[in-house]
Each structure stands twice: as C-alpha cells, then as structure tokens.
Amino acid sequence: MQWFMQNIAIKLLKIGASNFSLRDKDFDLRVNFEVNGKSKVYYNHYKLSNPEIMTERVLKEIKEKEKTESEKDAAYDKNDVLANLKIISFQRLDETEMKLTNFFGKVDNRIKQFKNVKSSENYISNYDRFKDFEVQLF
C-alpha cells in the first residue's frame, strides 16, 4: 500500500473587483494566488453581502477548486481513503481573512458612494476609479 499525503499551500496575493452593478450590488472578482509556488487566478461573479460571509465564501471556493484540481492530477485510489489525504491550507490565514474582510467592506463603501453621487461628472470619475479596484494582499 502506498500512502500519498499531499500538502497544498495557498497564498493569496492580490484581489480585484470590476464590472459592478449598483442596482444588484454584484461584481466580478479576480483573485491572484499561488499554490505551492505556482501562480494562478480565480474568477467569479458575486452579489455583495456581509464582508465576513464574502470572505468565508471566497476562501471556501478557492479551497474547493484546488482540491478538485489536485484530485484530477493525482493518482486517485477510490478503494483506499487514507491513501488520498490532502492537507489544504492558506498561508497567513488570520491576516488574509482580515484583509479580505476589509476589501469587501471597501467595495461596499464604494458602491454606497455611487448612490450618493448627484452629478454625472462625479459619477464617471468614481466609476473609473472603481473599475480597476485592486488590493495587494501579500
């Protein structure tokens, strides 16, 4: 019996939001990250909700995506559960969660700012500023 235990270390590097809708409070999210030193990008479309819930959801989805990809790549033995252990972890998890929560809070504030804009000139300048809103995590 061979015993394969795979460590998957995820490090989030940068996060960005674009293509947002004021009416629906939704937007496209892009997360640049590394998995065991290999660069990857995660894209998805989200409806904005509580920043803590958004953070939890994004981390869970990235973790699930990497689990699925690692299962495709590995020699998977369906008969031996213990032979297919995977330890998936985020580097600097507490700090990453805090930074993601702050990011989603800023996205929410920027969307609220648009709702208070009364002139088209301010609206366009705010839109251009938000269009490429990115935060460097690490």
Sequence and secondary structure as in RCSB ss.txt:
>XXXX:A:sequence
MQWFMQNIAIKLLKIGASNFSLRDKDFDLRVNFEVNGKSKVYYNHYKLSNPEIMTERVLKEIKEKEKTESEKDAA
YDKNDVLANLKIISFQRLDETEMKLTNFFGKVDNRIKQFKNVKSSENYISNYDRFKDFEVQLF
>XXXX:A:secstr
   EEEEEEEEEEEEEEEEEETTTTEEEEEEEEEETTEEEEEEEEEE   HHHHHHHHHHHHHHHHHHHHHHHS 
  TT GGGEEEEEEETTHHHHHHHHHHHHHHHHHHHHHHHH  SHHHHHHHHHHHHTEEEE  
